[in-house]
Amino acid sequence: MGNPLFARKPLDVLLREAQDTGEHALKRVLGPVNLILLGIGAIIGAGIFVLTGAAAAQYAGPAIVLSYVLAGIACAFAGLCYAEFASLIPIAGSAYTYGYATLGELFAWIIGWDLILEYAFGAATVASGWSSTLVAFLQDYGIKLPPQICDTPGRIWILYKDNWQPLAAVQKTLTDAGIDWHTLPNATASFNLLAFLAIAFVTTILIIGIKESARFNSIVVLIKLVAVVTFIIVAAGYVFKNPTVASNNWHPIIPPNGGSFGEYGWSGIARAAGVVFFAYIGFDAVSTAAQEARNPQRDMPIGILGSLAICTVLYILVSGLLTGVVHYSRLNIGAPVSLAIRETGVAWGSRMVNAGALAGLSTVMLVMLLGQSRVFYSMSRDGLLWKWAGEVHPKFRTPWKSTAIVGLCVAIFASVIPIGILGQLVSIGTLLAFVIVCAGVWMLRVRHPELPRPFRTPWVPFVPIMGIVVSVLLMASLPPDTWIRLVVWLVIGMVIYFTYGVKHSRVRNPNS
C-alpha cells in the first residue's frame, strides 16, 4: 500500500458524486450562457477597474498592455487544462478535486487551502476597490462620504477641487502645481465600512440560492459590459482628439528599469503580469459551479474558454486606453478607470462607467465567495474540514454555514488590509493552483488514457508544460514578502490538516 498522504480519491467515486441529485446535493440549474456570464462576472472587475492602475503606476507603465498579453497566454494554457478536468470530473471543488484524483490527498489539501486564500482574499481585494468606486460615483451626484469609513487604516485622503480623493491619486498633480498637500483639508481612514457592508450584502444573496445568484449576476454583467464598452468608446474618442496628450502619456512605452527587478523595464512587465494575473482568475471560479451545471460535460469548457477569450480582448483595449488618457504615474489608486473617464470631461460617461464598475465589482465578489464556499463544501464532504462547512440549507440548498462564516472573515480582511497586498496574495495563490491543474491533466493522460473526455486539451504534454512554466515564472516575478505570506498561510493549513483532516479523511478511512 502506498503512502496514505498521497492516497487518491477514486475516479468512480467522484463520478458517482457528480451524478448525485438528492436533497443534500447542489441544484443543477446553470446553462452555458449562465456559465459564460459567471466567468465574465468574475473576470471583468478588479483587473480592469482596480489593479490595472496600480500595476501600471508601480511596475510596467504603458507596457501594462504587454503584461495583460503575457498573463492571457498563461491563462490560455491553464484554461485548456481546466476545461478538460471540468468536463471529465464535474464536481464543485475545482482544482482541489482535480488534485485529489490525480496527485493525492496531501496535494489536494494544499490546493484546497490555497484556493481558500485565492477566493477569500480575491473577494476582499474587490470589496476594497468597490468602496473607492462608490465614493467616486456618489461624488458625481454631490454626495460626499466621510473618508474615515472609505479606506483601510492609515490611508490619507485630500479634499481637492471640492472632491475627497486618495492622496496617491492627486500627489503628482499637487507637486506639479507647487501645492503642499498638508495645506489642504485632509483625513486619515480608520476602517473601510463600505467594503464590509458590500461583502455582507453579497453573502446574503449567496445564502438565499444559486439560481437567484446567477440571475443577479447575469443582469449585472450586462450593465458591466455596457460600462466597459462605454469607456473604450469615450477614451478612444479622447485619444483621437488629443493625440499629443496620448503620445506624451505613452512615451516611453516601456519605461527604463529603475535599477531593481520589477521596477519598470522588461522585468516590470513580468512583475505587472504576475500582479494583474489576479484579473483573470474568474474563469477557474466557473469550474467550482460544475455541480450546479445542467450539462457540465458540454457546458463547462464553453463557460471557461468563452469567458476567457472575451475578457482578454477587452482587457488589452482598456489598459492601453487607460494609460493614454492618464499618465501612468497617477494611476496607483483604488478607482483608476473612474479617474480616467473624469479626465475625458464626458460627464455622462463618468456616471456610466462608475455605475458599471460598481456593478462589475459586485459580481466579482459574488463569484469569488461562491467559489470559496464550494471549495469549503467539497473539502468538508471529504472529511478534511469540519462537518459544519458541508451542511446544505434544507430550503435554499446552499452551503449556508460556510458561506456565512467565510463572508464575515472576508468582510474584516477587506476593511483593514491594503488592496495591493491582497491582490498579490491572490495572484500567487491562483498561479499555484494553475501549476497543479496543468500537472494533473498530464498525469491523468498517462495513468488513465482510456477515460472518456468530452473535452480534450490539445497538444498534451506541450500545453500543460507551458502552463506550468509560465505560471512558475509569473510566481517568481512577485515580491519576496508575497512568498512569505503564502508560506505562512500554507503552514497554518498543514497544522489543520495534520490535527483534523488526517483523522477524518474519508479516503483514508472509507468505513468512517
WORA-V186824 format. One record per helix or strand. SS is the DSSP state (helix for helix, strand for strand). FROM is the first residue (numbers start at 1). TO is the last residue. If there is no record, write none. Layout:
ss/from/to
SS/FROM/TO
SS/FROM/TO
This chain:
ss/from/to
helix/4/6
helix/11/18
strand/30/30
helix/32/43
helix/46/88
helix/95/102
helix/105/140
helix/147/149
strand/156/160
strand/163/166
helix/167/176
helix/181/183
strand/186/188
helix/193/208
helix/210/241
helix/243/249
helix/265/280
helix/282/287
helix/290/292
strand/293/293
helix/296/325
helix/328/330
helix/336/343
helix/347/381
helix/387/390
helix/400/416
helix/419/447
helix/462/476
helix/480/504
